[in-house]
Amino acid sequence: MFKYLESLIRGTRTHAAITPPAGLLSFYWHFVRQTPWPYAAMLVTSLGVAMADMSIPVFIGKLVALMAAADRAAALTAQAPILLLMMLVVLVGRPLLQFADIAIRHNALMPGTTSLVRWQSHWHVVRQSWPFFQKDFAGRIANRVMQTAQSLRDSVMSAIRAVLYLSTYGILTLVLISDFDWRLTVPTLLWLTAYVVFLRYFVPRLRALARQSSEVRSKVMARVVDSYTNILTVKLFARVADEDAYVREVLDEHQLAIADHMRMTSRFMFTLQSLNALLLVSTATIGLNLWAQGLINASQVATALPLVWQITNMAGWVSFEIAGIFENIGAVQDGMESIAVPHTMTDEPDARPLKITQGEIHFEHVSFAYGESKPVFDDIDLVVRPGERIGLIGRSGAGKSTLVNLLLRFFDAGQGRITIDGQDIRHVTQESLRMRIGLVTQDTSLLHRSIADNIRYGRPQATQTEIEAAARKAQAHDFIMGLRDWNGREGYQAHVGERGVKLSGGQRQRVAIARVILKDAPVLLLDEATSALDSEIEASIQEQLIGLMDGKTVIAIAHRLSTIARLDRLIVLDQGKIVEQGTHSELLSRNGIYAALWQHQSGGFLAEALPDEADPVTSVPESTHSI
């Protein structure tokens, strides 16, 4: 039975690619409507439990009436069927209903709906554009995806249980005791009125405080994860104390938010206990007065008092459930800020896969700016011929990496268009575009998986032999064979740690190069691809990269001009425009910006600034710069 219930909801099943709605109720309904039957079953079992609980005070009243009979033996004989029914309800019926209610909640809804909401939320978030992740902490986004699922599930389940239970029990209590004497219902009616006012006052305030607490908790998570993720930087700069202050600030804020929430909760509890005491005392007072006047009997008083006592016990539970509902609603609203966000940079409805036959890239009068800032490019027109290897040169901020990001369609050009073999990249699917472009960046991060998995990311169907061949070409095989991780896994099965922290920068870079070698895409982008390597390894890998470039269209960026001097054409960017282009020799002979940059390099690095009066030269000693 448990396996059957657990199989009712498959959280990771295929689902429609729909953006979760931004409205709160529609956001809830978006997920609830996908699993209606388990929720309906829970509603039925909760109703059954409420009615079974309702029968207990009735049974108590009947037992009091039975014991008041003059002829006890005759009374027992006459009431035997009723007594048997009472026993069956208490011993069999109520436990079975409670078991069914618990099983549906714990074995069907809790695991299934939690996985479903988390999976679909993650599925949607991971397909957001790159800029989406640049605007927030990864830790906070992950926390929202995880927390929203649990909060949404708990609030829906609590609403069904608490509201249904209270409604069923309250209505049946009023119907039953009004049959004894209408005056017995007066305390309950007044209590219910006061209870509604009580909830209207406290619940919105508790909800606001809960949301505030949830938001600050997300900030705490974000700052803690930020410190842990960048722990090497923290250690290198000896800034642990500053990180303490950074986290302490938001923890103090969180403590104040929790204190405000708990202060309101204490008032909530005291007010509720006072209301409950008034209900019980007033019902007992009216019941005793009616009994003294002979208007009702002792069994009816014995039935009414347990009914209202159960209401007072239930009121506390229902109140906390309702408070929990709104606390969870606050957490859901917080999570919606990351989840219920439409995708940007989406494929067009009729987008087709990119087909590369030659590999010609054309930036046609491209202009681009980040937001309202000054344009990075202004009417760039650049053709990269099939199989041509070009180098992009310019100071920091000249737009070299931005040009690469536009080609990968991480951003769309403000004006103009970019084509590959005549196909506008806005009209092809992004996955097909990026599958046909290999990229090695300066800041290489690896997945927290094995070396083999990281290299195989370039081509999932690759064999182990192909993986090792790519690693050898990237000068990575030897150090890989000497790896051993904390779980004793060795070589290509060793795990690299979060973002590859178990490897040195040069080792990470070589694994990344092996991954691109294995991918073997027709377009190759190198953004400071060898910056993390020592000179000996760099020289060796450069020879492999030259071989890797054969037959591919290549765009390379490097501050070390010597690393790209052998390319077919060099493009010099300055203030958003192409100011020079040509071969290394041609540009040196022109005595322009490139020649000045070449002259002012120190140790092969591009200087950030030039003197006002530069006296460029056309050659340098071979010992300083190798071409």
LUMDRENMAR-655519 format. One record per residue (C-alpha): residue number from 1; x, y, z. Coordinates in pm, whole numbers, plus 50000, padded with zeros to 5 digits. Example, Ala and Ser with C-alpha at 12.3 -4.5 7.8 and 13.67 -1.06 7.14 Angstrom:
 resi    px    py    pz
    1 51230 49550 50780
    2 51367 49894 50714
This chain:
 resi    px    py    pz
    1 50000 50000 50000
    2 50279 50242 50089
    3 50451 50178 49755
    4 50122 50242 49575
    5 50070 50573 49753
    6 50432 50674 49691
    7 50387 50602 49320
    8 50081 50827 49279
    9 50289 51140 49219
   10 50608 51121 49015
   11 50769 51454 49088
   12 51014 51453 48797
   13 50766 51355 48529
   14 50762 51540 48197
   15 50559 51859 48220
   16 50453 52149 48001
   17 50709 52428 47967
   18 50494 52694 48135
   19 50622 52987 48339
   20 50473 52960 48690
   21 50216 53244 48724
   22 50313 53561 48909
   23 49983 53585 49101
   24 49984 53414 49441
   25 49661 53213 49403
   26 49736 53122 49042
   27 50089 53017 49145
   28 49938 52780 49403
   29 49677 52648 49161
   30 49945 52591 48895
   31 50096 52319 49112
   32 49790 52192 49303
   33 49590 52121 48987
   34 49859 51879 48872
   35 49783 51644 49164
   36 49410 51689 49235
   37 49319 51336 49346
   38 49556 51300 49642
   39 49439 51640 49770
   40 49076 51533 49722
   41 49144 51207 49909
   42 49300 51404 50193
   43 48992 51627 50206
   44 48767 51321 50242
   45 48980 51158 50513
   46 49011 51487 50705
   47 48632 51520 50696
   48 48600 51163 50823
   49 48843 51226 51110
   50 48650 51541 51210
   51 48322 51348 51222
   52 48482 51062 51415
   53 48619 51309 51670
   54 48274 51464 51689
   55 48127 51128 51793
   56 48340 51101 52111
   57 48154 51372 52314
   58 47824 51225 52193
   59 47931 50884 52322
   60 48030 51038 52655
   61 47683 51193 52688
   62 47515 50860 52613
   63 47729 50684 52873
   64 47629 50942 53134
   65 47262 50885 53046
   66 47311 50510 53066
   67 47470 50527 53410
   68 47187 50744 53536
   69 46927 50476 53456
   70 46740 50321 53752
   71 46748 49965 53614
   72 47113 49928 53518
   73 47093 49571 53383
   74 46797 49652 53160
   75 46966 49971 53041
   76 47283 49785 52948
   77 47083 49525 52755
   78 46880 49788 52573
   79 47183 49998 52482
   80 47410 49706 52386
   81 47392 49778 52008
   82 47478 50144 52068
   83 47765 50048 52296
   84 47898 49806 52036
   85 47877 50074 51767
   86 48065 50313 51996
   87 48338 50056 52051
   88 48372 49990 51677
   89 48395 50362 51599
   90 48658 50425 51869
   91 48860 50106 51823
   92 48833 50054 51446
   93 48668 50337 51254
   94 48854 50636 51398
   95 49202 50472 51389
   96 49146 50360 51028
   97 49038 50709 50923
   98 49337 50861 51099
   99 49569 50606 50940
  100 49427 50680 50593
  101 49463 51053 50653
  102 49822 51016 50772
  103 49914 50777 50489
  104 49780 51007 50219
  105 49959 51308 50368
  106 50289 51145 50456
  107 50325 50883 50185
  108 50159 51040 49882
  109 50144 51416 49915
  110 50455 51506 50113
  111 50720 51328 49903
  112 50541 51360 49570
  113 50431 51724 49575
  114 50760 51840 49727
  115 50957 51677 49447
  116 50714 51800 49183
  117 50735 52167 49288
  118 51112 52153 49335
  119 51169 51980 49003
  120 50950 52212 48800
  121 51087 52520 48978
  122 51445 52407 48916
  123 51360 52313 48556
  124 51231 52664 48497
  125 51507 52849 48682
  126 51797 52660 48522
  127 51667 52773 48181
  128 51686 53139 48273
  129 51935 53354 48085
  130 52286 53404 48212
  131 52215 53767 48323
  132 51941 53634 48553
  133 52202 53450 48761
  134 52435 53749 48760
  135 52175 53958 48945
  136 52138 53738 49253
  137 52323 53502 49484
  138 52322 53140 49369
  139 52267 53035 49732
  140 51954 53246 49766
  141 51808 53119 49439
  142 51873 52758 49545
  143 51726 52822 49891
  144 51411 52967 49736
  145 51366 52668 49506
  146 51402 52428 49799
  147 51197 52625 50053
  148 50910 52719 49822
  149 50819 52356 49756
  150 50794 52270 50125
  151 50608 52590 50213
  152 50357 52552 49931
  153 50290 52190 50023
  154 50250 52261 50395
  155 50023 52561 50346
  156 49785 52371 50115
  157 49771 52067 50342
  158 49723 52281 50652
  159 49445 52479 50485
  160 49259 52160 50398
  161 49301 52009 50743
  162 49254 52317 50960
  163 48976 52499 50774
  164 48781 52184 50692
  165 48820 52043 51042
  166 48713 52369 51208
  167 48416 52414 50975
  168 48293 52057 51010
  169 48337 52037 51384
  170 48198 52386 51452
  171 47886 52339 51241
  172 47808 51994 51385
  173 47860 52122 51740
  174 47613 52406 51688
  175 47358 52173 51529
  176 47387 51918 51809
  177 47376 52146 52113
  178 47103 52364 51961
  179 46888 52051 51967
  180 46936 52042 52347
  181 46859 52411 52400
  182 46930 52706 52174
  183 47079 52902 52466
  184 47368 52657 52482
  185 47480 52776 52137
  186 47515 53141 52240
  187 47869 53111 52389
  188 47988 52914 52086
  189 47840 53164 51840
  190 47996 53455 52027
  191 48326 53268 52044
  192 48321 53197 51670
  193 48254 53566 51599
  194 48538 53671 51829
  195 48760 53402 51676
  196 48707 53542 51325
  197 48791 53893 51448
  198 49091 53750 51631
  199 49217 53583 51314
  200 49152 53893 51100
  201 49366 54096 51337
  202 49655 53860 51400
  203 49694 53659 51081
  204 49786 53949 50845
  205 50038 54076 51099
  206 50185 53732 51147
  207 50199 53689 50771
  208 50386 54017 50721
  209 50631 53936 50999
  210 50678 53583 50864
  211 50754 53715 50516
  212 50998 53966 50659
  213 51168 53688 50856
  214 51180 53467 50543
  215 51336 53744 50335
  216 51603 53810 50596
  217 51667 53435 50630
  218 51734 53425 50256
  219 51982 53711 50301
  220 52156 53515 50577
  221 52178 53210 50352
  222 52307 53419 50062
  223 52584 53583 50267
  224 52693 53259 50432
  225 52707 53077 50097
  226 52895 53371 49945
  227 53160 53345 50219
  228 53190 52967 50183
  229 53201 52979 49802
  230 53483 53233 49810
  231 53664 53089 50112
  232 54001 53089 49932
  233 53977 53465 49875
  234 53875 53513 50238
  235 54179 53318 50357
  236 54424 53476 50115
  237 54331 53828 50218
  238 54298 53738 50589
  239 53947 53885 50598
  240 53774 53635 50828
  241 53688 53912 51075
  242 53533 54118 50797
  243 53329 53819 50687
  244 53218 53781 51050
  245 53093 54139 51044
  246 52930 54086 50704
  247 52734 53784 50830
  248 52676 53924 51182
  249 52502 54228 51038
  250 52234 54022 50866
  251 52211 53769 51152
  252 52135 54055 51391
  253 51870 54172 51147
  254 51730 53820 51136
  255 51723 53797 51516
  256 51523 54120 51533
  257 51283 53988 51269
  258 51237 53664 51465
  259 51185 53861 51789
  260 50912 54074 51627
  261 50748 53759 51496
  262 50761 53582 51831
  263 50632 53891 52016
  264 50323 53889 51798
  265 50293 53511 51845
  266 50293 53552 52224
  267 50010 53807 52205
  268 49832 53571 51970
  269 49853 53281 52215
  270 49749 53484 52522
  271 49443 53627 52344
  272 49339 53284 52219
  273 49371 53123 52563
  274 49154 53398 52710
  275 48887 53342 52444
  276 48893 52967 52504
  277 48856 53008 52881
  278 48555 53235 52832
  279 48391 52982 52600
  280 48432 52692 52838
  281 48320 52881 53152
  282 48021 53047 52985
  283 47900 52719 52830
  284 47932 52541 53166
  285 47747 52824 53344
  286 47456 52826 53100
  287 47444 52444 53097
  288 47428 52422 53477
  289 47156 52689 53494
  290 46946 52506 53236
  291 47000 52175 53418
  292 46903 52335 53750
  293 46579 52454 53591
  294 46513 52104 53452
  295 46531 52223 53093
  296 46810 51983 52996
  297 46943 51665 53154
  298 47288 51573 53282
  299 47380 51371 52969
  300 47320 51675 52750
  301 47546 51888 52970
  302 47801 51603 52959
  303 47781 51613 52578
  304 47799 51991 52538
  305 48101 52050 52762
  306 48335 51802 52587
  307 48222 51946 52252
  308 48322 52301 52343
  309 48632 52174 52521
  310 48733 52004 52199
  311 48669 52330 52014
  312 48904 52516 52250
  313 49173 52252 52204
  314 49119 52255 51832
  315 49123 52636 51819
  316 49485 52651 51929
  317 49586 52393 51673
  318 49383 52558 51399
  319 49522 52901 51488
  320 49879 52778 51468
  321 49797 52597 51147
  322 49652 52917 51001
  323 49951 53117 51127
  324 50174 52850 50973
  325 49977 52877 50651
  326 50050 53247 50623
  327 50408 53200 50732
  328 50445 52951 50451
  329 50262 53186 50215
  330 50525 53447 50301
  331 50799 53199 50213
  332 50619 53112 49887
  333 50590 53482 49796
  334 50962 53520 49862
  335 51038 53218 49646
  336 50818 53346 49364
  337 51063 53633 49316
  338 51306 53378 49170
  339 51065 53114 49036
  340 50769 53301 48885
  341 50994 53498 48652
  342 50939 53470 48275
  343 51236 53359 48071
  344 51425 53623 47878
  345 51642 53559 47572
  346 51402 53286 47462
  347 51402 53103 47130
  348 51157 53224 46871
  349 50856 52990 46824
  350 50980 52885 46479
  351 51352 52877 46568
  352 51546 52609 46383
  353 51872 52430 46465
  354 52184 52609 46344
  355 52354 52444 46048
  356 52719 52529 45992
  357 52852 52443 45650
  358 53150 52681 45627
  359 53170 52880 45949
  360 53152 53240 45834
  361 53060 53484 46112
  362 52932 53832 46035
  363 52871 54107 46290
  364 52654 54338 46081
  365 52654 54697 46212
  366 52619 54578 46571
  367 52562 54825 46856
  368 52521 54721 47217
  369 52496 54872 47565
  370 52436 54723 47911
  371 52108 54881 48017
  372 52120 55260 48009
  373 52498 55277 48028
  374 52730 55409 47761
  375 52733 55185 47451
  376 53005 54919 47447
  377 52987 54895 47068
  378 52879 55146 46811
  379 52813 55013 46462
  380 53067 54729 46462
  381 53088 54558 46123
  382 53316 54256 46115
  383 53334 53949 45892
  384 53525 53640 46009
  385 53579 53425 45704
  386 53534 53046 45712
  387 53834 52886 45880
  388 53989 53222 45963
  389 54164 53270 46296
  390 54132 53621 46434
  391 54252 53780 46755
  392 54067 54054 46947
  393 54290 54313 47110
  394 54209 54606 47334
  395 54242 54736 47685
  396 54010 54615 47963
  397 53659 54736 47894
  398 53710 54759 47520
  399 53435 54500 47468
  400 53629 54190 47366
  401 53444 53949 47596
  402 53115 54125 47526
  403 53158 54051 47157
  404 53203 53683 47243
  405 52895 53690 47470
  406 52689 53843 47190
  407 52800 53565 46955
  408 52694 53307 47216
  409 52366 53501 47250
  410 52397 53555 47621
  411 52284 53905 47524
  412 52107 54037 47216
  413 52252 54320 47011
  414 52072 54650 47048
  415 52103 54719 46678
  416 52227 54518 46384
  417 52250 54143 46371
  418 52497 53855 46395
  419 52492 53574 46140
  420 52670 53241 46102
  421 52669 53115 45746
  422 52394 53368 45675
  423 52169 53248 45961
  424 52070 53519 46209
  425 52150 53374 46550
  426 51821 53517 46685
  427 51634 53281 46455
  428 51811 52958 46559
  429 51778 52764 46884
  430 52024 52867 47151
  431 52118 52508 47232
  432 52211 52435 46870
  433 52409 52761 46858
  434 52613 52682 47169
  435 52657 52317 47075
  436 52845 52431 46766
  437 53071 52674 46949
  438 53360 52568 47170
  439 53465 52815 47441
  440 53759 52821 47680
  441 53752 53112 47924
  442 53997 53268 48164
  443 53780 53188 48468
  444 53732 52815 48442
  445 53496 52640 48681
  446 53433 52268 48681
  447 53137 52063 48796
  448 53166 51886 49131
  449 53196 51551 48954
  450 53469 51324 48827
  451 53741 51433 48587
  452 53592 51201 48324
  453 53245 51353 48368
  454 53384 51703 48332
  455 53568 51624 48009
  456 53276 51416 47877
  457 53056 51726 47920
  458 53193 51832 47584
  459 53046 51522 47416
  460 52825 51302 47640
  461 52850 50996 47415
  462 53232 50995 47415
  463 53415 50679 47515
  464 53682 50660 47782
  465 53946 50625 47510
  466 53830 50947 47346
  467 53828 51124 47682
  468 54186 51020 47752
  469 54295 51121 47400
  470 54152 51471 47455
  471 54324 51493 47793
  472 54658 51399 47639
  473 54622 51671 47376
  474 54552 51921 47656
  475 54863 51804 47847
  476 54635 51688 48129
  477 54665 51308 48124
  478 54976 51282 48341
  479 54849 51490 48632
  480 54505 51326 48611
  481 54658 50981 48659
  482 54817 51103 48983
  483 54492 51234 49134
  484 54323 51077 49437
  485 54020 51234 49603
  486 53891 51222 49963
  487 53690 50904 49893
  488 53983 50717 49746
  489 53875 50756 49382
  490 54172 50785 49151
  491 54261 50914 48807
  492 53972 50998 48580
  493 53722 50892 48849
  494 53856 51139 49107
  495 53615 51421 49189
  496 53736 51778 49156
  497 53539 51949 49437
  498 53302 52243 49409
  499 53394 52456 49104
  500 53708 52240 49074
  501 53873 52368 49393
  502 54073 52046 49436
  503 54275 52134 49125
  504 54515 52418 49063
  505 54418 52693 48821
  506 54640 52548 48551
  507 54498 52199 48601
  508 54140 52329 48578
  509 54231 52512 48260
  510 54377 52201 48100
  511 54066 51998 48187
  512 53854 52275 48033
  513 54067 52270 47718
  514 54034 51890 47701
  515 53656 51932 47724
  516 53655 52171 47426
  517 53893 51947 47231
  518 53649 51660 47280
  519 53354 51880 47180
  520 53523 51951 46845
  521 53287 52235 46751
  522 53331 52413 46415
  523 53360 52756 46585
  524 53620 52804 46858
  525 53632 53092 47106
  526 53937 53140 47328
  527 53901 53404 47599
  528 54240 53415 47777
  529 54246 53037 47734
  530 54604 52990 47856
  531 54624 53268 48113
  532 54633 53028 48410
  533 54916 52815 48273
  534 55287 52837 48340
  535 55512 52921 48045
  536 55627 52565 47973
  537 55277 52416 47976
  538 55141 52716 47786
  539 55395 52672 47508
  540 55309 52303 47482
  541 54933 52361 47482
  542 54957 52643 47232
  543 55091 52394 46984
  544 54788 52172 47055
  545 54554 52471 47021
  546 54708 52556 46684
  547 54625 52203 46576
  548 54278 52230 46729
  549 54215 52544 46522
  550 54267 52363 46191
  551 53949 52381 45986
  552 53768 52593 46245
  553 53665 52955 46259
  554 53848 53098 46560
  555 53809 53414 46769
  556 54077 53450 47036
  557 54125 53706 47312
  558 54453 53747 47498
  559 54631 54023 47686
  560 54958 53852 47602
  561 54995 53962 47244
  562 55256 53698 47180
  563 54992 53428 47225
  564 54779 53555 46934
  565 55043 53713 46710
  566 55046 53405 46483
  567 54677 53430 46401
  568 54554 53518 46052
  569 54417 53859 46143
  570 54423 54083 46451
  571 54134 54318 46534
  572 54205 54617 46758
  573 53905 54755 46949
  574 53900 55097 47110
  575 53607 55299 47244
  576 53349 55074 47086
  577 53494 55067 46737
  578 53737 54866 46525
  579 54033 55100 46488
  580 54288 54865 46327
  581 54299 54523 46169
  582 54558 54317 45987
  583 54835 54065 46048
  584 55088 54112 46324
  585 55350 54238 46080
  586 55109 54471 45903
  587 54995 54630 46226
  588 55349 54679 46351
  589 55444 54849 46025
  590 55160 55099 46064
  591 55297 55235 46393
  592 54945 55266 46532
  593 54771 55154 46850
  594 54874 54789 46813
  595 55240 54883 46767
  596 55219 55104 47076
  597 55063 54824 47278
  598 55330 54583 47157
  599 55603 54825 47255
  600 55465 54888 47603
  601 55415 54527 47694
  602 55621 54411 47987
  603 55683 54042 48000
  604 55420 53983 47736
  605 55125 54150 47917
  606 54908 54426 47779
  607 54956 54753 47967
  608 54640 54916 48098
  609 54755 55268 48013
  610 54989 55434 47767
  611 55191 55753 47801
  612 55046 56050 47621
  613 55338 56048 47382
  614 55420 55701 47263
  615 55706 55626 47032
  616 55603 55289 46888
  617 55862 55056 46744
  618 55817 54778 46501
  619 56025 54509 46667
  620 56134 54384 47006
  621 56405 54149 47122
  622 56314 53786 47059
  623 56399 53701 47421
  624 56109 53919 47536
  625 55838 53832 47283
  626 55803 53514 47084
  627 55584 53517 46778
